[in-house]
Amino acid sequence: MPIVTILPAELGFRPRMFADRRAAGRALAQALIHHAGTNALVLGLPRGGVPVADEVARVLGGALDVWVVRKLGAPFQPELGMGAIAEGPAVVLDRSIVRELGVRRADLFEVARREMSEVRRRVERFRSGRTTPELRGRVVILVDDGIATGGTMRAAIRAVKKRRPARLILAVPVASPDVVAALGREVDEVVCLYQPEPMFAIGLWYEDFRQVPDEEVARILEHAALRSAGQAPA
């Protein structure tokens, strides 16, 4: 049975808002402290989930990496997600949106092909030649800066589960209650600091929600790799 953790304001967390992603990551790490010492692998969803995951990995003493996921934008309405595709690969579709928009199979395949190409590009960019981490038999913590609809996270979950981790934990600072409940059925544990209703946009829960560029993601991951190898300060 998944565990849902909600940390109330009286425990010292700012009600309804985080200063930035790193502050959210430090708060999230405290809710995950029972996984310290388990050699957990913390996977951030790029780009915004990586600074959050970096703080979690630091506190827990775990390794940091990414799991690259891309939204499948509808043809002619790319901001409208009709699904997601993750490295692995794994594809999740919102079939109701696909049917409503009348998206042809050929168009769907073309969007998936294009986004999978971008997934591969980002994997190469972010890992800089490092191999995909071994997930089998490990405690894996999937982290993002928040979850709105859950499409990209669901694709990541399904891709990671194919690699047979010993335990799969979903950890986010903020998500809607419905999404937490739905995704909780697909993982072993959920840790979510706030479950506002209504959710609105993720960025409303942060004072600083500026975009995270590719260069920053690559820098964080490179530093984390050096840290794991004992070549960089903690």
C-alpha positions in Angstrom: 0.0 0.0 0.0 1.6 3.3 -1.1 2.5 5.8 1.7 1.4 9.4 1.1 3.3 11.9 3.3 2.0 15.4 3.7 4.1 17.7 5.9 2.0 20.4 7.6 3.1 24.0 8.1 3.6 23.6 11.8 6.6 21.4 11.1 8.4 24.5 9.8 7.7 24.5 6.1 6.4 27.7 4.5 2.6 27.2 3.9 1.7 27.0 0.2 5.0 28.0 -1.1 8.7 27.1 -1.6 11.5 29.7 -2.0 12.9 27.8 -5.0 13.6 24.3 -6.2 16.5 23.7 -4.0 14.6 24.7 -0.9 11.9 22.3 -2.0 14.5 19.6 -2.4 15.8 20.1 1.1 12.3 19.9 2.5 11.6 16.8 0.4 14.8 15.2 1.6 13.7 15.4 5.2 10.5 13.5 4.4 12.6 10.9 2.7 15.2 10.6 5.5 14.2 7.0 6.2 15.9 6.1 2.9 19.3 7.5 4.0 22.0 4.9 3.9 20.1 2.6 1.5 22.4 3.6 -1.5 19.3 5.0 -3.1 19.5 6.2 -6.7 17.7 9.5 -7.1 16.5 10.3 -10.6 15.4 13.8 -11.4 13.1 14.5 -14.3 14.8 17.2 -16.4 14.8 19.9 -16.3 13.1 21.3 -13.3 13.3 18.1 -11.2 17.1 17.9 -11.3 17.9 20.7 -8.8 15.3 19.2 -6.4 16.7 15.7 -6.9 20.2 17.0 -6.3 19.3 18.2 -2.8 17.6 14.9 -2.1 20.6 12.9 -3.2 23.0 15.1 -1.1 21.0 14.6 2.1 20.3 10.9 1.6 23.9 10.1 0.5 22.5 8.6 -2.7 23.6 8.8 -6.3 22.0 11.3 -8.7 21.0 10.9 -12.3 18.2 11.8 -14.7 15.4 10.0 -16.4 14.6 11.9 -19.6 10.9 12.3 -20.5 9.2 14.4 -23.1 5.6 15.5 -23.5 3.9 14.4 -26.7 2.3 17.7 -27.9 -0.8 17.4 -30.1 -0.3 18.3 -33.8 -1.2 22.0 -34.3 -1.5 22.4 -30.5 1.9 21.5 -29.2 1.2 22.9 -25.7 -1.6 20.4 -25.3 -0.1 17.1 -24.1 -1.7 14.0 -25.5 0.8 11.8 -23.8 4.5 11.4 -22.9 7.5 9.4 -24.0 10.5 8.4 -21.7 13.9 6.9 -22.3 13.6 3.1 -21.9 11.5 3.6 -23.9 8.0 3.9 -22.5 5.0 5.7 -24.0 1.9 6.9 -22.2 -1.1 8.2 -24.2 -4.2 10.1 -23.2 -6.5 8.3 -25.5 -9.4 10.6 -24.8 -7.5 13.6 -26.1 -6.2 11.6 -29.1 -9.8 10.7 -30.0 -11.2 14.1 -29.3 -8.7 15.8 -31.6 -8.9 13.1 -34.2 -5.2 12.6 -34.3 -4.2 10.2 -37.1 -2.0 7.3 -36.3 0.6 8.5 -38.7 0.7 11.9 -37.0 0.9 10.3 -33.6 3.9 8.2 -34.7 5.6 11.3 -36.2 5.2 13.2 -32.9 6.6 10.2 -30.9 9.5 9.8 -33.3 10.4 13.4 -33.1 10.2 13.5 -29.3 12.1 10.3 -28.9 14.9 11.8 -31.0 14.9 14.7 -28.5 15.0 12.3 -25.6 18.1 10.7 -27.0 19.7 14.1 -27.6 19.1 15.1 -24.0 20.3 11.8 -22.6 23.6 12.3 -24.5 23.7 16.0 -23.4 23.0 15.4 -19.8 25.0 12.2 -19.2 28.0 13.4 -21.3 29.0 9.8 -22.2 28.2 8.3 -18.8 26.3 5.0 -19.0 22.6 4.6 -18.0 22.6 3.8 -14.3 21.8 0.2 -13.2 18.3 0.2 -11.6 17.8 -3.5 -11.0 17.6 -4.4 -7.3 18.1 -0.8 -6.1 16.0 1.7 -4.2 15.0 4.3 -6.9 13.5 7.6 -6.1 11.9 9.5 -8.9 11.8 13.3 -8.3 10.2 16.2 -10.1 9.5 19.8 -9.0 5.8 19.1 -9.1 3.1 17.2 -10.9 0.1 18.7 -12.6 -1.5 16.1 -14.9 0.9 13.2 -14.3 1.6 12.2 -17.9 5.3 12.7 -18.0 5.8 11.1 -14.5 3.6 8.1 -15.5 5.9 7.5 -18.5 9.0 7.7 -16.3 7.5 5.3 -13.8 6.6 2.7 -16.4 10.1 3.0 -18.0 11.9 2.6 -14.7 9.7 -0.3 -13.6 10.9 -2.2 -16.7 14.4 -2.1 -15.1 13.1 -4.0 -12.0 14.2 -1.8 -9.1 13.9 -3.3 -5.6 11.7 -0.4 -4.6 10.3 2.6 -6.5 9.5 5.8 -4.7 7.8 8.9 -6.2 8.8 12.1 -4.4 7.6 15.6 -5.3 7.1 18.9 -3.4 3.6 19.5 -4.7 1.0 17.6 -6.7 -2.8 17.4 -6.9 -4.5 14.8 -4.7 -6.1 13.0 -7.6 -2.7 12.6 -9.4 -1.0 11.4 -6.2 -3.7 8.8 -5.7 -3.5 7.6 -9.3 0.3 7.5 -9.5 0.5 5.9 -6.0 -1.1 2.8 -7.4 1.9 2.4 -9.7 4.8 2.8 -7.2 5.8 1.4 -3.8 5.7 4.7 -2.0 4.7 8.3 -2.6 6.1 11.3 -0.7 4.4 14.6 -1.5 4.8 17.6 0.8 1.6 19.5 -0.4 -1.5 18.3 -2.1 -3.5 21.5 -2.8 -7.0 21.5 -4.1 -7.3 23.1 -6.6 -3.7 22.6 -7.8 -3.5 25.4 -10.4 0.0 25.7 -12.0 3.1 24.3 -10.3 4.9 27.6 -10.5 2.4 29.2 -8.2 3.9 27.2 -5.3 7.3 28.7 -5.8 8.6 32.2 -5.2 11.4 31.5 -7.8 10.4 29.2 -10.6 12.7 30.4 -13.3 13.4 27.9 -16.1 16.3 25.5 -15.7 18.5 25.5 -18.8 20.2 22.4 -20.2 23.6 23.8 -19.2 22.6 23.9 -15.6 21.2 20.3 -15.6 24.5 19.1 -17.2 26.6 21.0 -14.7 24.6 19.6 -11.7 24.9 16.0 -13.0 28.6 16.4 -13.7 29.3 17.7 -10.3 27.2 14.9 -8.7 29.2 12.3 -10.6 32.5 13.9 -9.3 31.0 13.9 -5.8 30.1 10.3 -6.0 33.7 9.5 -7.2 35.1 11.5 -4.3 36.5 14.2 -6.6 34.3 17.1 -5.6 33.2 18.6 -2.3 29.9 17.4 -0.9 
